[in-house]
Amino acid sequence: MAYMDRFTQSEERRRDELIRIIEHSIEKLTLPELEALYYDMTTKSYIND
């Protein structure tokens, strides 16, 4: 069971790291780029408003 806990913690850390990288990249996008990204994500159902 301890092995599974370590595996889960690694995944959570990697997920947090990826989110940080993505957030940092998104902050640099222009408004048209953000709108294009938003449109792409909604059409792929990653965002459900």
N, C-alpha and C positions, 0 to 999 in steps of 0.2 A: 504494500500500500504506500509506503514512503517513496518508492520509485515513481509512482504515478503522481504524487504531490510535486516532486521535483520537475517532472515533465510538464505539468500544468503551469507551474511557476515560470518555467522557461518560455512557454508559449505566451503567457500573459506579458512577460517582459518584452518579448519580441513584438507583440501586438502594440504595446505602449510605445515602443521605439518607432514602429512604422507610422503610427498615428502622429507622433511628434514630427517626423520627417514630412509627412503629407501636409500637416498644418503649416509648417514653415514654408513649404513650396506654394501652398495656396495663398498665403499672405502676399506673395510677390506677383500674383496674377493681376492683370488689368480687368476692368469691369467686363468688357466683351469676352475675355477669356473665361472669367467666372460664369458668365451667362451661358457660354457654350458648354462648359463643364456641367453646369446645373441641368441644362437641357439633355445632355448625353446621359447623365445619371438618372434623370426622371424617366427617360425613354427605356432605360434598362432596368427600371424598377428598383434602383438602389436608394432612391428617395421617393417616398410616398406622401405627398401633401394631401 
